[in-house]
Each structure stands twice: as C-alpha cells, then as structure tokens.
C-alpha cells in the first residue's frame, strides 16, 4: 500500500472492531528506505478501551501508542488497524 504522509494528517485511528484507538499524532519513517515504520497515536476512548490498547500496542514515554505500519488495514476517513 502506498500513501503519502499528508493523507494521514488529522485522522482518527480505529481498531478493526470499530473501537476508537486515538488520534494520529505523528509517524516514524525509515529514512534509508522511506518506508513508514510506526504510527504514533494519542490515546482516546474510555479507560477500559485505553487499557485494552495499552496491552496490545507498545507506547512511548509520553503514553502515546506506537502502532506498526504492518497493522494498518485501511486509510480512508479513518485509519483502520489490527
């Protein structure tokens, strides 16, 4: 899947079950290959949903989720991840 970083800005990230994971904060890129490595997502949703997502995704020191680009399933109005 080829997408431009500009297409990702201001998107909400949702799980494949439809639960809101959070809002895209930033991305990390492999500068040698130009490939997207991770989505950096600011958590959203209920405390129960946040706890579920923290168990599933790595997180930064600031509490944002690091979601591997391999988890991205679709990019339209929202970014859908596994």
mmCIF file as gemmi writes it, N, C-alpha and C atoms, coordinates in Angstrom:
data_model
loop_
_atom_site.group_PDB
_atom_site.id
_atom_site.type_symbol
_atom_site.label_atom_id
_atom_site.label_alt_id
_atom_site.label_comp_id
_atom_site.label_asym_id
_atom_site.label_entity_id
_atom_site.label_seq_id
_atom_site.pdbx_PDB_ins_code
_atom_site.Cartn_x
_atom_site.Cartn_y
_atom_site.Cartn_z
_atom_site.occupancy
_atom_site.B_iso_or_equiv
_atom_site.pdbx_formal_charge
_atom_site.auth_seq_id
_atom_site.auth_asym_id
_atom_site.pdbx_PDB_model_num
ATOM 1 N N . UNK Axp A 1 ? 0.865 -1.172 0 1 0 ? 1 A 1
ATOM 2 C CA . UNK Axp A 1 ? 0 0 0 1 0 ? 1 A 1
ATOM 3 C C . UNK Axp A 1 ? 0.906 1.228 0 1 0 ? 1 A 1
ATOM 4 N N . UNK Axp A 2 ? 0.686 2.136 -0.927 1 0 ? 2 A 1
ATOM 5 C CA . UNK Axp A 2 ? 1.463 3.366 -0.998 1 0 ? 2 A 1
ATOM 6 C C . UNK Axp A 2 ? 0.559 4.549 -0.689 1 0 ? 2 A 1
ATOM 7 N N . UNK Axp A 3 ? 0.943 5.317 0.342 1 0 ? 3 A 1
ATOM 8 C CA . UNK Axp A 3 ? 0.193 6.509 0.716 1 0 ? 3 A 1
ATOM 9 C C . UNK Axp A 3 ? 1.173 7.614 1.062 1 0 ? 3 A 1
ATOM 10 N N . UNK Axp A 4 ? 0.722 8.832 0.942 1 0 ? 4 A 1
ATOM 11 C CA . UNK Axp A 4 ? 1.543 9.974 1.295 1 0 ? 4 A 1
ATOM 12 C C . UNK Axp A 4 ? 1.252 10.374 2.731 1 0 ? 4 A 1
ATOM 13 N N . UNK Axp A 5 ? 2.286 10.835 3.438 1 0 ? 5 A 1
ATOM 14 C CA . UNK Axp A 5 ? 2.125 11.232 4.836 1 0 ? 5 A 1
ATOM 15 C C . UNK Axp A 5 ? 1.043 12.288 4.983 1 0 ? 5 A 1
ATOM 16 N N . UNK Axp A 6 ? 0.922 13.16 3.994 1 0 ? 6 A 1
ATOM 17 C CA . UNK Axp A 6 ? -0.095 14.215 4.013 1 0 ? 6 A 1
ATOM 18 C C . UNK Axp A 6 ? -1.512 13.633 4.123 1 0 ? 6 A 1
ATOM 19 N N . UNK Axp A 7 ? -1.71 12.447 3.547 1 0 ? 7 A 1
ATOM 20 C CA . UNK Axp A 7 ? -3.016 11.792 3.599 1 0 ? 7 A 1
ATOM 21 C C . UNK Axp A 7 ? -3.363 11.291 5 1 0 ? 7 A 1
ATOM 22 N N . UNK Axp A 8 ? -2.371 11.185 5.871 1 0 ? 8 A 1
ATOM 23 C CA . UNK Axp A 8 ? -2.594 10.658 7.215 1 0 ? 8 A 1
ATOM 24 C C . UNK Axp A 8 ? -2.952 11.727 8.24 1 0 ? 8 A 1
ATOM 25 N N . UNK Axp A 9 ? -2.661 12.986 7.932 1 0 ? 9 A 1
ATOM 26 C CA . UNK Axp A 9 ? -2.854 14.036 8.93 1 0 ? 9 A 1
ATOM 27 C C . UNK Axp A 9 ? -4.315 14.196 9.315 1 0 ? 9 A 1
ATOM 28 N N . UNK Axp A 10 ? -4.519 14.51 10.589 1 0 ? 10 A 1
ATOM 29 C CA . UNK Axp A 10 ? -5.846 14.749 11.16 1 0 ? 10 A 1
ATOM 30 C C . UNK Axp A 10 ? -6.788 13.555 11.048 1 0 ? 10 A 1
ATOM 31 N N . UNK Axp A 11 ? -6.253 12.355 11.15 1 0 ? 11 A 1
ATOM 32 C CA . UNK Axp A 11 ? -7.081 11.153 11.071 1 0 ? 11 A 1
ATOM 33 C C . UNK Axp A 11 ? -7.261 10.534 12.455 1 0 ? 11 A 1
ATOM 34 N N . UNK Axp A 12 ? -8.416 9.936 12.636 1 0 ? 12 A 1
ATOM 35 C CA . UNK Axp A 12 ? -8.681 9.133 13.821 1 0 ? 12 A 1
ATOM 36 C C . UNK Axp A 12 ? -8.256 7.707 13.51 1 0 ? 12 A 1
ATOM 37 N N . UNK Axp A 13 ? -7.675 7.041 14.489 1 0 ? 13 A 1
ATOM 38 C CA . UNK Axp A 13 ? -7.244 5.659 14.335 1 0 ? 13 A 1
ATOM 39 C C . UNK Axp A 13 ? -8.25 4.778 15.063 1 0 ? 13 A 1
ATOM 40 N N . UNK Axp A 14 ? -8.775 3.775 14.35 1 0 ? 14 A 1
ATOM 41 C CA . UNK Axp A 14 ? -9.741 2.847 14.942 1 0 ? 14 A 1
ATOM 42 C C . UNK Axp A 14 ? -9.245 1.423 14.76 1 0 ? 14 A 1
ATOM 43 N N . UNK Axp A 15 ? -9.655 0.56 15.669 1 0 ? 15 A 1
ATOM 44 C CA . UNK Axp A 15 ? -9.336 -0.858 15.559 1 0 ? 15 A 1
ATOM 45 C C . UNK Axp A 15 ? -10.258 -1.521 14.556 1 0 ? 15 A 1
ATOM 46 N N . UNK Axp A 16 ? -9.922 -2.721 14.149 1 0 ? 16 A 1
ATOM 47 C CA . UNK Axp A 16 ? -10.749 -3.45 13.197 1 0 ? 16 A 1
ATOM 48 C C . UNK Axp A 16 ? -12.128 -3.771 13.773 1 0 ? 16 A 1
ATOM 49 N N . UNK Axp A 17 ? -12.265 -3.667 15.098 1 0 ? 17 A 1
ATOM 50 C CA . UNK Axp A 17 ? -13.561 -3.881 15.744 1 0 ? 17 A 1
ATOM 51 C C . UNK Axp A 17 ? -14.392 -2.595 15.805 1 0 ? 17 A 1
ATOM 52 N N . UNK Axp A 18 ? -13.838 -1.495 15.295 1 0 ? 18 A 1
ATOM 53 C CA . UNK Axp A 18 ? -14.543 -0.218 15.286 1 0 ? 18 A 1
ATOM 54 C C . UNK Axp A 18 ? -14.288 0.652 16.492 1 0 ? 18 A 1
ATOM 55 N N . UNK Axp A 19 ? -13.58 0.136 17.497 1 0 ? 19 A 1
ATOM 56 C CA . UNK Axp A 19 ? -13.291 0.919 18.7 1 0 ? 19 A 1
ATOM 57 C C . UNK Axp A 19 ? -12.245 1.99 18.387 1 0 ? 19 A 1
ATOM 58 N N . UNK Axp A 20 ? -12.472 3.199 18.88 1 0 ? 20 A 1
ATOM 59 C CA . UNK Axp A 20 ? -11.531 4.287 18.665 1 0 ? 20 A 1
ATOM 60 C C . UNK Axp A 20 ? -10.271 4.03 19.481 1 0 ? 20 A 1
ATOM 61 N N . UNK Axp A 21 ? -9.125 4.058 18.804 1 0 ? 21 A 1
ATOM 62 C CA . UNK Axp A 21 ? -7.836 3.897 19.469 1 0 ? 21 A 1
ATOM 63 C C . UNK Axp A 21 ? -7.315 5.269 19.882 1 0 ? 21 A 1
ATOM 64 N N . UNK Axp A 22 ? -7.44 6.245 18.991 1 0 ? 22 A 1
ATOM 65 C CA . UNK Axp A 22 ? -6.975 7.594 19.289 1 0 ? 22 A 1
ATOM 66 C C . UNK Axp A 22 ? -6.808 8.412 18.028 1 0 ? 22 A 1
ATOM 67 N N . UNK Axp A 23 ? -6.075 9.505 18.15 1 0 ? 23 A 1
ATOM 68 C CA . UNK Axp A 23 ? -5.823 10.403 17.032 1 0 ? 23 A 1
ATOM 69 C C . UNK Axp A 23 ? -4.364 10.317 16.638 1 0 ? 23 A 1
ATOM 70 N N . UNK Axp A 24 ? -4.108 10.317 15.335 1 0 ? 24 A 1
ATOM 71 C CA . UNK Axp A 24 ? -2.736 10.266 14.855 1 0 ? 24 A 1
ATOM 72 C C . UNK Axp A 24 ? -1.993 11.51 15.306 1 0 ? 24 A 1
ATOM 73 N N . UNK Axp A 25 ? -0.888 11.314 15.984 1 0 ? 25 A 1
ATOM 74 C CA . UNK Axp A 25 ? -0.063 12.415 16.469 1 0 ? 25 A 1
ATOM 75 C C . UNK Axp A 25 ? 1.106 12.67 15.522 1 0 ? 25 A 1
ATOM 76 N N . UNK Axp A 26 ? 1.747 11.57 15.091 1 0 ? 26 A 1
ATOM 77 C CA . UNK Axp A 26 ? 2.917 11.675 14.245 1 0 ? 26 A 1
ATOM 78 C C . UNK Axp A 26 ? 3.178 10.307 13.625 1 0 ? 26 A 1
ATOM 79 N N . UNK Axp A 27 ? 4.204 10.219 12.805 1 0 ? 27 A 1
ATOM 80 C CA . UNK Axp A 27 ? 4.628 8.948 12.23 1 0 ? 27 A 1
ATOM 81 C C . UNK Axp A 27 ? 6.14 8.843 12.37 1 0 ? 27 A 1
ATOM 82 N N . UNK Axp A 28 ? 6.652 7.614 12.324 1 0 ? 28 A 1
ATOM 83 C CA . UNK Axp A 28 ? 8.096 7.421 12.246 1 0 ? 28 A 1
ATOM 84 C C . UNK Axp A 28 ? 8.393 6.746 10.912 1 0 ? 28 A 1
ATOM 85 N N . UNK Axp A 29 ? 9.468 7.209 10.289 1 0 ? 29 A 1
ATOM 86 C CA . UNK Axp A 29 ? 9.825 6.774 8.943 1 0 ? 29 A 1
ATOM 87 C C . UNK Axp A 29 ? 11.257 6.235 8.956 1 0 ? 29 A 1
ATOM 88 N N . UNK Axp A 30 ? 11.511 5.206 8.185 1 0 ? 30 A 1
ATOM 89 C CA . UNK Axp A 30 ? 12.87 4.722 7.964 1 0 ? 30 A 1
ATOM 90 C C . UNK Axp A 30 ? 13.462 5.614 6.868 1 0 ? 30 A 1
ATOM 91 N N . UNK Axp A 31 ? 14.409 6.464 7.229 1 0 ? 31 A 1
ATOM 92 C CA . UNK Axp A 31 ? 14.948 7.429 6.276 1 0 ? 31 A 1
ATOM 93 C C . UNK Axp A 31 ? 15.777 6.783 5.169 1 0 ? 31 A 1
ATOM 94 N N . UNK Axp A 32 ? 16.298 5.604 5.4 1 0 ? 32 A 1
ATOM 95 C CA . UNK Axp A 32 ? 17.059 4.925 4.343 1 0 ? 32 A 1
ATOM 96 C C . UNK Axp A 32 ? 16.141 4.407 3.246 1 0 ? 32 A 1
ATOM 97 N N . UNK Axp A 33 ? 14.998 3.847 3.636 1 0 ? 33 A 1
ATOM 98 C CA . UNK Axp A 33 ? 14.085 3.249 2.657 1 0 ? 33 A 1
ATOM 99 C C . UNK Axp A 33 ? 12.9 4.149 2.328 1 0 ? 33 A 1
ATOM 100 N N . UNK Axp A 34 ? 12.614 5.116 3.199 1 0 ? 34 A 1
ATOM 101 C CA . UNK Axp A 34 ? 11.45 5.978 3.003 1 0 ? 34 A 1
ATOM 102 C C . UNK Axp A 34 ? 10.149 5.33 3.428 1 0 ? 34 A 1
ATOM 103 N N . UNK Axp A 35 ? 10.222 4.16 4.035 1 0 ? 35 A 1
ATOM 104 C CA . UNK Axp A 35 ? 9.01 3.437 4.43 1 0 ? 35 A 1
ATOM 105 C C . UNK Axp A 35 ? 8.518 3.869 5.808 1 0 ? 35 A 1
ATOM 106 N N . UNK Axp A 36 ? 7.207 3.884 5.933 1 0 ? 36 A 1
ATOM 107 C CA . UNK Axp A 36 ? 6.557 4.178 7.201 1 0 ? 36 A 1
ATOM 108 C C . UNK Axp A 36 ? 6.836 3.032 8.167 1 0 ? 36 A 1
ATOM 109 N N . UNK Axp A 37 ? 7.287 3.353 9.379 1 0 ? 37 A 1
ATOM 110 C CA . UNK Axp A 37 ? 7.551 2.319 10.376 1 0 ? 37 A 1
ATOM 111 C C . UNK Axp A 37 ? 6.428 2.223 11.399 1 0 ? 37 A 1
ATOM 112 N N . UNK Axp A 38 ? 6.066 3.359 12.014 1 0 ? 38 A 1
ATOM 113 C CA . UNK Axp A 38 ? 5.053 3.353 13.066 1 0 ? 38 A 1
ATOM 114 C C . UNK Axp A 38 ? 4.13 4.549 12.967 1 0 ? 38 A 1
ATOM 115 N N . UNK Axp A 39 ? 2.908 4.344 13.426 1 0 ? 39 A 1
ATOM 116 C CA . UNK Axp A 39 ? 2.001 5.452 13.703 1 0 ? 39 A 1
ATOM 117 C C . UNK Axp A 39 ? 2.181 5.779 15.174 1 0 ? 39 A 1
ATOM 118 N N . UNK Axp A 40 ? 2.232 7.048 15.503 1 0 ? 40 A 1
ATOM 119 C CA . UNK Axp A 40 ? 2.307 7.47 16.903 1 0 ? 40 A 1
ATOM 120 C C . UNK Axp A 40 ? 0.957 8.099 17.212 1 0 ? 40 A 1
ATOM 121 N N . UNK Axp A 41 ? 0.206 7.469 18.107 1 0 ? 41 A 1
ATOM 122 C CA . UNK Axp A 41 ? -1.209 7.782 18.311 1 0 ? 41 A 1
ATOM 123 C C . UNK Axp A 41 ? -1.461 8.27 19.73 1 0 ? 41 A 1
ATOM 124 N N . UNK Axp A 42 ? -2.149 9.395 19.836 1 0 ? 42 A 1
ATOM 125 C CA . UNK Axp A 42 ? -2.579 9.907 21.135 1 0 ? 42 A 1
ATOM 126 C C . UNK Axp A 42 ? -3.831 9.134 21.545 1 0 ? 42 A 1
ATOM 127 N N . UNK Axp A 43 ? -3.819 8.474 22.714 1 0 ? 43 A 1
ATOM 128 C CA . UNK Axp A 43 ? -4.949 7.645 23.14 1 0 ? 43 A 1
ATOM 129 C C . UNK Axp A 43 ? -6.256 8.418 23.267 1 0 ? 43 A 1
ATOM 130 N N . UNK Axp A 44 ? -7.335 7.721 23.008 1 0 ? 44 A 1
ATOM 131 C CA . UNK Axp A 44 ? -8.681 8.258 23.151 1 0 ? 44 A 1
ATOM 132 C C . UNK Axp A 44 ? -9.567 7.104 23.602 1 0 ? 44 A 1
ATOM 133 N N . UNK Axp A 45 ? -10.8 7.395 23.926 1 0 ? 45 A 1
ATOM 134 C CA . UNK Axp A 45 ? -11.718 6.344 24.333 1 0 ? 45 A 1
ATOM 135 C C . UNK Axp A 45 ? -11.817 6.222 25.836 1 0 ? 45 A 1
ATOM 136 N N . UNK Axp A 46 ? -12.604 5.264 26.261 1 0 ? 46 A 1
ATOM 137 C CA . UNK Axp A 46 ? -12.833 5.054 27.683 1 0 ? 46 A 1
ATOM 138 C C . UNK Axp A 46 ? -11.584 4.468 28.342 1 0 ? 46 A 1
ATOM 139 N N . UNK Axp A 47 ? -11.476 4.59 29.669 1 0 ? 47 A 1
ATOM 140 C CA . UNK Axp A 47 ? -10.334 3.99 30.367 1 0 ? 47 A 1
ATOM 141 C C . UNK Axp A 47 ? -10.203 2.486 30.103 1 0 ? 47 A 1
ATOM 142 N N . UNK Axp A 48 ? -11.327 1.789 29.975 1 0 ? 48 A 1
ATOM 143 C CA . UNK Axp A 48 ? -11.29 0.354 29.688 1 0 ? 48 A 1
ATOM 144 C C . UNK Axp A 48 ? -10.693 0.092 28.315 1 0 ? 48 A 1
ATOM 145 N N . UNK Axp A 49 ? -11.111 0.881 27.315 1 0 ? 49 A 1
ATOM 146 C CA . UNK Axp A 49 ? -10.566 0.729 25.967 1 0 ? 49 A 1
ATOM 147 C C . UNK Axp A 49 ? -9.083 1.071 25.948 1 0 ? 49 A 1
ATOM 148 N N . UNK Axp A 50 ? -8.691 2.128 26.665 1 0 ? 50 A 1
ATOM 149 C CA . UNK Axp A 50 ? -7.276 2.513 26.706 1 0 ? 50 A 1
ATOM 150 C C . UNK Axp A 50 ? -6.429 1.399 27.315 1 0 ? 50 A 1
ATOM 151 N N . UNK Axp A 51 ? -6.936 0.772 28.355 1 0 ? 51 A 1
ATOM 152 C CA . UNK Axp A 51 ? -6.203 -0.322 28.996 1 0 ? 51 A 1
ATOM 153 C C . UNK Axp A 51 ? -6.04 -1.484 28.014 1 0 ? 51 A 1
ATOM 154 N N . UNK Axp A 52 ? -7.086 -1.785 27.257 1 0 ? 52 A 1
ATOM 155 C CA . UNK Axp A 52 ? -7.03 -2.856 26.26 1 0 ? 52 A 1
ATOM 156 C C . UNK Axp A 52 ? -5.976 -2.53 25.191 1 0 ? 52 A 1
ATOM 157 N N . UNK Axp A 53 ? -5.945 -1.285 24.736 1 0 ? 53 A 1
ATOM 158 C CA . UNK Axp A 53 ? -4.993 -0.889 23.7 1 0 ? 53 A 1
ATOM 159 C C . UNK Axp A 53 ? -3.564 -0.867 24.24 1 0 ? 53 A 1
ATOM 160 N N . UNK Axp A 54 ? -3.37 -0.466 25.491 1 0 ? 54 A 1
ATOM 161 C CA . UNK Axp A 54 ? -2.019 -0.451 26.082 1 0 ? 54 A 1
ATOM 162 C C . UNK Axp A 54 ? -1.439 -1.863 26.154 1 0 ? 54 A 1
ATOM 163 N N . UNK Axp A 55 ? -2.312 -2.847 26.363 1 0 ? 55 A 1
ATOM 164 C CA . UNK Axp A 55 ? -1.857 -4.231 26.406 1 0 ? 55 A 1
ATOM 165 C C . UNK Axp A 55 ? -1.465 -4.724 25.013 1 0 ? 55 A 1
ATOM 166 N N . UNK Axp A 56 ? -2.052 -4.133 23.987 1 0 ? 56 A 1
ATOM 167 C CA . UNK Axp A 56 ? -1.834 -4.584 22.611 1 0 ? 56 A 1
ATOM 168 C C . UNK Axp A 56 ? -0.678 -3.872 21.913 1 0 ? 56 A 1
ATOM 169 N N . UNK Axp A 57 ? -0.498 -2.573 22.182 1 0 ? 57 A 1
ATOM 170 C CA . UNK Axp A 57 ? 0.498 -1.773 21.472 1 0 ? 57 A 1
ATOM 171 C C . UNK Axp A 57 ? 1.597 -1.304 22.425 1 0 ? 57 A 1
ATOM 172 N N . UNK Axp A 58 ? 2.796 -1.153 21.89 1 0 ? 58 A 1
ATOM 173 C CA . UNK Axp A 58 ? 3.867 -0.514 22.648 1 0 ? 58 A 1
ATOM 174 C C . UNK Axp A 58 ? 3.494 0.949 22.829 1 0 ? 58 A 1
ATOM 175 N N . UNK Axp A 59 ? 4.114 1.597 23.802 1 0 ? 59 A 1
ATOM 176 C CA . UNK Axp A 59 ? 3.826 3.018 23.984 1 0 ? 59 A 1
ATOM 177 C C . UNK Axp A 59 ? 5.1 3.795 24.279 1 0 ? 59 A 1
ATOM 178 N N . UNK Axp A 60 ? 5.015 5.093 24.028 1 0 ? 60 A 1
ATOM 179 C CA . UNK Axp A 60 ? 6.144 5.991 24.265 1 0 ? 60 A 1
ATOM 180 C C . UNK Axp A 60 ? 6.156 6.406 25.73 1 0 ? 60 A 1
ATOM 181 N N . UNK Axp A 61 ? 7.192 7.127 26.128 1 0 ? 61 A 1
ATOM 182 C CA . UNK Axp A 61 ? 7.267 7.641 27.496 1 0 ? 61 A 1
ATOM 183 C C . UNK Axp A 61 ? 6.136 8.622 27.783 1 0 ? 61 A 1
ATOM 184 N N . UNK Axp A 62 ? 5.617 9.26 26.731 1 0 ? 62 A 1
ATOM 185 C CA . UNK Axp A 62 ? 4.514 10.213 26.889 1 0 ? 62 A 1
ATOM 186 C C . UNK Axp A 62 ? 3.15 9.528 26.926 1 0 ? 62 A 1
ATOM 187 N N . UNK Axp A 63 ? 3.126 8.189 26.785 1 0 ? 63 A 1
ATOM 188 C CA . UNK Axp A 63 ? 1.872 7.454 26.847 1 0 ? 63 A 1
ATOM 189 C C . UNK Axp A 63 ? 1.166 7.3 25.508 1 0 ? 63 A 1
ATOM 190 N N . UNK Axp A 64 ? 1.82 7.686 24.424 1 0 ? 64 A 1
ATOM 191 C CA . UNK Axp A 64 ? 1.23 7.509 23.096 1 0 ? 64 A 1
ATOM 192 C C . UNK Axp A 64 ? 1.518 6.096 22.606 1 0 ? 64 A 1
ATOM 193 N N . UNK Axp A 65 ? 0.611 5.556 21.793 1 0 ? 65 A 1
ATOM 194 C CA . UNK Axp A 65 ? 0.792 4.212 21.252 1 0 ? 65 A 1
ATOM 195 C C . UNK Axp A 65 ? 1.707 4.244 20.037 1 0 ? 65 A 1
ATOM 196 N N . UNK Axp A 66 ? 2.561 3.235 19.928 1 0 ? 66 A 1
ATOM 197 C CA . UNK Axp A 66 ? 3.362 3.012 18.732 1 0 ? 66 A 1
ATOM 198 C C . UNK Axp A 66 ? 2.73 1.828 18.003 1 0 ? 66 A 1
ATOM 199 N N . UNK Axp A 67 ? 2.126 2.109 16.87 1 0 ? 67 A 1
ATOM 200 C CA . UNK Axp A 67 ? 1.431 1.065 16.119 1 0 ? 67 A 1
ATOM 201 C C . UNK Axp A 67 ? 2.199 0.817 14.829 1 0 ? 67 A 1
ATOM 202 N N . UNK Axp A 68 ? 2.662 -0.397 14.652 1 0 ? 68 A 1
ATOM 203 C CA . UNK Axp A 68 ? 3.451 -0.758 13.478 1 0 ? 68 A 1
ATOM 204 C C . UNK Axp A 68 ? 2.665 -0.525 12.195 1 0 ? 68 A 1
ATOM 205 N N . UNK Axp A 69 ? 3.363 -0.082 11.174 1 0 ? 69 A 1
ATOM 206 C CA . UNK Axp A 69 ? 2.709 0.15 9.887 1 0 ? 69 A 1
ATOM 207 C C . UNK Axp A 69 ? 2.134 -1.136 9.308 1 0 ? 69 A 1
ATOM 208 N N . UNK Axp A 70 ? 2.664 -2.279 9.72 1 0 ? 70 A 1
ATOM 209 C CA . UNK Axp A 70 ? 2.132 -3.554 9.226 1 0 ? 70 A 1
ATOM 210 C C . UNK Axp A 70 ? 0.735 -3.84 9.775 1 0 ? 70 A 1
ATOM 211 N N . UNK Axp A 71 ? 0.323 -3.104 10.804 1 0 ? 71 A 1
ATOM 212 C CA . UNK Axp A 71 ? -1.012 -3.276 11.382 1 0 ? 71 A 1
ATOM 213 C C . UNK Axp A 71 ? -2.075 -2.458 10.656 1 0 ? 71 A 1
ATOM 214 N N . UNK Axp A 72 ? -1.651 -1.547 9.773 1 0 ? 72 A 1
ATOM 215 C CA . UNK Axp A 72 ? -2.607 -0.689 9.065 1 0 ? 72 A 1
ATOM 216 C C . UNK Axp A 72 ? -3.354 -1.518 8.025 1 0 ? 72 A 1
ATOM 217 N N . UNK Axp A 73 ? -4.669 -1.479 8.076 1 0 ? 73 A 1
ATOM 218 C CA . UNK Axp A 73 ? -5.51 -2.238 7.153 1 0 ? 73 A 1
ATOM 219 C C . UNK Axp A 73 ? -6.193 -1.362 6.108 1 0 ? 73 A 1
ATOM 220 N N . UNK Axp A 74 ? -6.483 -0.114 6.463 1 0 ? 74 A 1
ATOM 221 C CA . UNK Axp A 74 ? -7.148 0.782 5.515 1 0 ? 74 A 1
ATOM 222 C C . UNK Axp A 74 ? -6.904 2.224 5.924 1 0 ? 74 A 1
ATOM 223 N N . UNK Axp A 75 ? -6.857 3.101 4.922 1 0 ? 75 A 1
ATOM 224 C CA . UNK Axp A 75 ? -6.749 4.535 5.167 1 0 ? 75 A 1
ATOM 225 C C . UNK Axp A 75 ? -7.794 5.205 4.29 1 0 ? 75 A 1
ATOM 226 N N . UNK Axp A 76 ? -8.831 5.709 4.928 1 0 ? 76 A 1
ATOM 227 C CA . UNK Axp A 76 ? -9.874 6.462 4.227 1 0 ? 76 A 1
ATOM 228 C C . UNK Axp A 76 ? -10.187 7.661 5.104 1 0 ? 76 A 1
ATOM 229 N N . UNK Axp A 77 ? -11.413 7.771 5.597 1 0 ? 77 A 1
ATOM 230 C CA . UNK Axp A 77 ? -11.745 8.842 6.535 1 0 ? 77 A 1
ATOM 231 C C . UNK Axp A 77 ? -11.072 8.612 7.875 1 0 ? 77 A 1
ATOM 232 N N . UNK Axp A 78 ? -10.806 7.343 8.169 1 0 ? 78 A 1
ATOM 233 C CA . UNK Axp A 78 ? -10.121 6.937 9.396 1 0 ? 78 A 1
ATOM 234 C C . UNK Axp A 78 ? -9.002 5.974 9.011 1 0 ? 78 A 1
ATOM 235 N N . UNK Axp A 79 ? -8.092 5.765 9.942 1 0 ? 79 A 1
ATOM 236 C CA . UNK Axp A 79 ? -7.044 4.75 9.741 1 0 ? 79 A 1
ATOM 237 C C . UNK Axp A 79 ? -7.471 3.519 10.526 1 0 ? 79 A 1
ATOM 238 N N . UNK Axp A 80 ? -7.628 2.403 9.851 1 0 ? 80 A 1
ATOM 239 C CA . UNK Axp A 80 ? -8.05 1.165 10.499 1 0 ? 80 A 1
ATOM 240 C C . UNK Axp A 80 ? -6.823 0.292 10.734 1 0 ? 80 A 1
ATOM 241 N N . UNK Axp A 81 ? -6.657 -0.156 11.985 1 0 ? 81 A 1
ATOM 242 C CA . UNK Axp A 81 ? -5.518 -1.007 12.358 1 0 ? 81 A 1
ATOM 243 C C . UNK Axp A 81 ? -6.02 -2.276 13.004 1 0 ? 81 A 1
ATOM 244 N N . UNK Axp A 82 ? -5.164 -3.293 12.996 1 0 ? 82 A 1
ATOM 245 C CA . UNK Axp A 82 ? -5.487 -4.562 13.672 1 0 ? 82 A 1
ATOM 246 C C . UNK Axp A 82 ? -5.459 -4.386 15.16 1 0 ? 82 A 1
